[in-house]
Amino acid sequence: MKWSHVSMALAGAVALGGSALAAATVTQFSVKDTSLQGTFVCTNDPLGVTTTIRLISASTVQQEPGTKETTSFTSIGIVRTDGSDTPIFDAGGYSTTIAPQIASNLSSGSVAGTLIVTDVQAGLDIHDASFTFSFTAQQGSRALEGPMQSNEDFGSYRQIAHFKGVQQSASGTGTITVADPSTGAILLTCPVRSIDDPDFPTVIARISAGTLTVIPKEQ
C-alpha cells in the first residue's frame, strides 16, 4: 500500500499560500493534516460507458513562527469513457472551503459539498459538481505507519517534506451530480462506489507531525 497523495502533495501546496513565495528566503512550516482519498466509479453507467471519479479532501493545520492557520482543500476529477476508452466527459475542479470530517481513530470519514468543475472535452465549459462521499476503514486491513519524505521542484522554488503519520485502507460510497449552472440541466448523476486502484488507493490518512521547507530559487 502506498502513502496517499493527499498528505504528501496537498498539505504542501495548501501550506505555501502566498507568503512563502513572496519572500526570497527559506521558509519552514510545521504541518498536521487529516485527509481522504479515493477512486470511485458510477454504479448506473450505461453498457459500454465507464465513469471514474478521483477525490482528494484534506484539512491542514500549518504553523510558522508567529502564525497558525487551518486550511482546507477538496478536489474532484471526473472522466467518462465509451467502450473504446475515448473520453466523452472529462472535468475537474477544486475548492478551498470544503473540508473532510474524519473520526479521530481513522475508522470513518466523509466529505460533501458543491464545487465548480471545468469540462476540457466541451471547450472548457463550467459546471457545478455536487457530491457526498462516505469512507469506512476496511476491517482487518493493516494501517501503514512511518516516515514519509519528498523533494519536489515547483519551478520557482523547491519543497522538501518530512512527515510522520498513519493511513488506513478504506472503502467508500456516495453520490455525485454534475449540472449546468445556467440552465440547471443535469449532465451526470449517479451513485458511486470505491474500486481498487493501486495508483490512487482509497484511504483515510493523518499526518501527526511534519515539516515543509520551501527554498526559493534565484530569479
C-alpha positions in Angstrom: 0.0 0.0 0.0 1.4 3.4 -1.0 1.2 6.6 1.1 -1.7 8.7 0.0 -1.2 11.5 -2.5 -3.1 13.9 -0.1 -0.6 14.4 2.7 2.5 14.3 0.5 1.3 16.8 -2.1 -1.7 18.8 -1.0 -0.6 19.6 2.5 2.4 21.2 1.0 0.5 23.1 -1.7 -2.0 24.4 0.7 0.6 25.4 3.2 2.5 27.5 0.7 -0.2 30.2 0.4 1.4 33.4 -0.8 3.8 34.4 1.9 6.5 31.7 1.3 6.8 32.5 -2.4 6.8 36.2 -1.9 9.8 36.0 0.4 13.2 35.4 -1.1 14.2 33.4 2.0 14.0 29.8 3.1 10.7 29.2 4.9 9.8 26.2 7.1 6.3 25.2 8.2 5.2 22.7 10.8 2.2 20.7 9.4 -0.5 18.4 10.7 -3.1 17.0 8.3 -6.1 14.7 8.0 -7.3 13.5 4.6 -9.4 11.3 2.5 -8.5 10.0 -0.9 -10.3 7.5 -3.2 -11.1 6.3 -6.7 -14.8 5.7 -7.4 -17.0 4.5 -10.3 -20.6 5.2 -11.1 -22.8 2.2 -10.5 -25.5 3.0 -13.0 -23.4 3.7 -16.1 -25.0 2.5 -19.4 -23.5 -0.6 -21.1 -20.1 0.3 -22.6 -19.7 3.5 -20.6 -17.4 3.9 -17.5 -17.4 6.9 -15.3 -14.4 7.2 -12.9 -14.1 9.8 -10.1 -11.0 10.6 -8.2 -11.4 12.5 -4.9 -8.9 14.2 -2.6 -10.0 16.1 0.5 -7.7 17.4 3.3 -7.7 19.7 6.3 -4.3 21.0 7.2 -3.0 22.9 10.2 0.2 24.8 9.4 2.5 26.9 11.6 5.5 29.1 11.1 7.0 31.4 13.6 4.2 33.7 14.9 1.4 32.3 12.8 -1.0 29.4 12.8 -3.5 28.6 10.0 -6.0 25.9 9.2 -6.7 25.4 5.5 -9.0 23.0 3.5 -8.6 21.5 0.1 -11.0 19.3 -1.9 -10.6 18.3 -5.5 -12.5 16.1 -7.9 -11.7 14.7 -11.3 -14.4 13.0 -13.4 -13.7 11.1 -16.5 -16.5 9.3 -18.5 -15.3 7.0 -21.4 -17.0 5.0 -24.0 -16.4 1.4 -25.0 -13.1 2.3 -26.8 -11.8 4.2 -23.7 -12.3 7.5 -25.5 -13.2 10.3 -23.1 -16.7 11.7 -23.6 -16.7 13.8 -20.5 -13.5 15.0 -18.7 -13.9 17.6 -15.9 -12.1 18.6 -12.7 -12.0 21.3 -10.1 -11.2 22.1 -6.5 -12.4 24.1 -3.5 -10.5 25.6 -0.6 -13.6 25.9 1.6 -14.8 22.2 1.6 -13.2 20.1 4.4 -13.5 16.4 5.3 -14.9 15.1 8.6 -12.8 12.3 9.9 -13.1 10.2 13.1 -10.2 10.6 15.5 -9.3 6.8 15.2 -9.5 6.9 11.3 -12.4 4.5 11.3 -14.5 6.6 9.1 -14.7 9.9 7.2 -17.0 11.9 4.9 -17.0 15.0 2.7 -19.8 16.8 1.0 -20.3 20.0 -1.0 -20.5 21.7 -4.3 -17.6 22.9 -6.4 -17.0 24.2 -9.9 -15.5 21.8 -12.5 -14.2 22.7 -15.9 -15.0 20.3 -18.8 -12.0 20.0 -21.1 -14.0 17.9 -23.5 -16.5 20.6 -24.1 -14.5 23.7 -24.8 -13.8 24.4 -21.1 -17.4 24.6 -20.1 -18.1 25.4 -16.4 -20.4 23.1 -14.4 -21.4 22.6 -10.8 -20.5 19.3 -9.2 -22.5 18.4 -6.0 -21.3 15.3 -4.1 -21.4 13.3 -0.9 -18.7 10.7 -0.1 -18.5 8.4 2.9 -15.4 6.3 3.8 -15.2 3.3 6.1 -11.9 1.8 7.2 -11.6 -1.8 6.0 -11.9 -4.4 8.8 -8.7 -6.3 9.3 -6.6 -4.1 7.0 -3.2 -3.0 8.1 -2.6 0.6 8.9 0.5 1.9 7.3 2.7 3.9 9.7 6.1 5.5 9.4 8.0 8.4 8.0 7.4 10.0 4.6 9.8 12.1 2.6 9.6 14.1 -0.7 11.7 16.6 -2.6 9.8 18.4 -5.3 10.7 21.0 -7.8 8.0 23.6 -8.5 9.9 25.8 -10.9 10.4 29.0 -8.8 11.0 27.0 -5.6 11.9 23.6 -4.2 9.8 22.0 -1.5 11.3 19.4 0.9 8.8 17.5 3.1 9.3 15.2 6.1 6.2 13.7 7.6 5.3 11.1 10.2 1.8 9.7 10.0 -0.6 6.8 9.5 -3.1 5.8 6.8 -5.8 3.2 6.8 -7.2 1.4 3.8 -10.9 2.1 3.3 -13.9 1.6 1.1 -16.4 4.2 0.1 -19.8 5.1 -1.3 -21.6 8.2 -2.3 -23.4 10.2 -5.0 -22.3 12.9 -7.5 -24.4 15.2 -9.7 -23.0 17.5 -12.4 -25.3 20.3 -13.6 -25.2 23.3 -16.0 -25.2 26.3 -13.6 -27.1 28.4 -16.2 -29.9 26.1 -17.1 -29.9 23.6 -14.2 -29.7 20.8 -16.8 -28.3 17.5 -15.3 -25.3 16.4 -17.2 -24.4 13.4 -15.0 -25.8 11.9 -11.8 -25.0 8.6 -10.2 -24.4 6.7 -7.0 -20.7 5.7 -6.7 -18.6 3.0 -5.0 -14.9 2.8 -4.5 -12.7 0.5 -6.5 -9.2 -1.0 -6.1 -6.7 1.3 -7.8 -3.0 0.8 -6.8 -2.1 4.1 -8.4 -4.7 6.1 -6.4 -5.9 3.9 -3.4 -8.9 4.7 -1.2 -7.5 5.6 2.2 -8.1 7.7 5.4 -4.9 9.3 6.5 -3.3 11.5 9.2 -0.1 13.4 9.5 0.7 13.7 13.2 3.9 15.7 12.7 5.7 17.1 9.8 7.8 19.9 8.3 7.8 21.6 4.9 10.8 23.5 3.9 10.4 25.9 0.9 13.5 27.0 -0.8 13.1 29.8 -3.4 15.3 29.7 -6.4 17.3 32.7 -7.7 15.3 34.6 -10.3 
